[in-house]
Amino acid sequence: MDFDDILSGARQELRRGTIVPACLLLLRRPGYGYALIDELDQLGFTVDANTLYPLLRRLEGQGMLVSEWNTEESRPRKFYRTSPDGERLAAELLADWRRIDASIHRLDVGDPR
Amino acid sequence: MSTLTSRYVWGVLRAVPERQRADLEPEIRALIADAVEARTAAAQGDDAAAERAALTELGDPELLAARYTERSLHLIGPGYYLDYRRLLTLLLTIVVPIVTLATMVAGFVAGMGVAPLVLNGVFAGLSIGIQLAFWVTLVFALVERNGARRAGRPMAWTPDRLPSVPSPSRLGTGEAVASVVGSVIVIGVILWQPPFYADGGTVPFFNPALTTTWGAWFIGVAVLQIAFTVLVYAARRWTWPIATVNAALGAAFAIPAVWLLQTGQLLSPEVRAEIERVGAGAALVPTAAVISVVVIGAVAWDALGGFRRTRRRDPG
């Protein structure tokens, strides 16, 4: 197997869970589906449209996001925003993220204890 | 709204439950419209190309619908697959041989010829196998979809379900199958009476005078051998009684067979006459001797093997 294939597989595994905290943090400011893909992409989170949209809807169903139809512009758009529960979830995930980062760092510099 | 987009939206909606459709439709339409708009700029105003590209990126509408409804995209997932495979293997290995054999026995009782009898049995086994596979798969697929996932798995794994390590003293699957197949062949040959192409027609190969007496005896021994093999295989180990019965069954087959062969009663008189006629009569006695030695050797080896395995397992 090619090294690049192995890398892209491992990278995909590593990033799989990062979309949820990224969305929760990003949607502190309201945003709509299509623009979100662009914004996430620019930040380096690559996600397919057919994965992101159902994910947003699921988070909404779980009460982590709230949505609102904006009809002021030329076309109605569904805007999502992080709810207070979503903030709590994001804070927990962020704390985990930092713990993982610290652990990985300790492993990397060779002092695992 | 163009037909391609409408068709896509319908492709998604028809795959989601009716009550979610009204809610989902404007959302999907808005998403597609945004994507098309963003691409129209890149496609220099070619609306059709932009729409096509946007829908291509969204992918199979049924996949999108499955993700929206969190429906599984596999028939039987990893949560149930192992249970599914175990149950299916168990049922197939038990039911198919029983049905095949029972159908053949019923055919024999009804006086069917050998070829239709065997075909009938194989067909019955095949049909029941397909039926079993279908219904088991259907039930597991339904459980996978509406599953008792939250109710906990009824067949949760525990260390008690570990298979026992195959010990060298048990009857192997290959040996068991070979034994049953051998017995079935013996029964088949006796019932079938293989024809011998002699000068000007066919004559029975085995002595017809033996059919009702020794023929019945050998069929009986073969049937006992099948039952015995199944029992030993299920018991998964050898014991002194099992090894003794094994030796007795071997003797019950080999002693009369060798006696009939040595006294020249096994073959039909017509076959013997034909062999004499073509000048091979001198080979009859040495051939019978070689076959006798092979039969006695094989049976003795098998009988001793049974005792040897018993002792290895149970030196007491």
Chai-1 contact restraints between the chains, C-beta under 6 A:
chainA,res_idxA,chainB,res_idxB,connection_type,confidence,min_distance_angstrom,max_distance_angstrom,comment,restraint_id
A,G33,B,L31,contact,1.0,0.0,6.0,A-B,restraint_1
A,Y34,B,D34,contact,1.0,0.0,6.0,A-B,restraint_2
A,Y34,B,A35,contact,1.0,0.0,6.0,A-B,restraint_3
A,A49,B,E57,contact,1.0,0.0,6.0,A-B,restraint_4
A,A49,B,L58,contact,1.0,0.0,6.0,A-B,restraint_5
A,N50,B,L58,contact,1.0,0.0,6.0,A-B,restraint_6
A,N50,B,G59,contact,1.0,0.0,6.0,A-B,restraint_7
A,N50,B,L64,contact,1.0,0.0,6.0,A-B,restraint_8
A,P54,B,R67,contact,1.0,0.0,6.0,A-B,restraint_9
A,P54,B,Y68,contact,1.0,0.0,6.0,A-B,restraint_10
A,R75,B,A33,contact,1.0,0.0,6.0,A-B,restraint_11
A,R77,B,A30,contact,1.0,0.0,6.0,A-B,restraint_12
A,K78,B,E27,contact,1.0,0.0,6.0,A-B,restraint_13
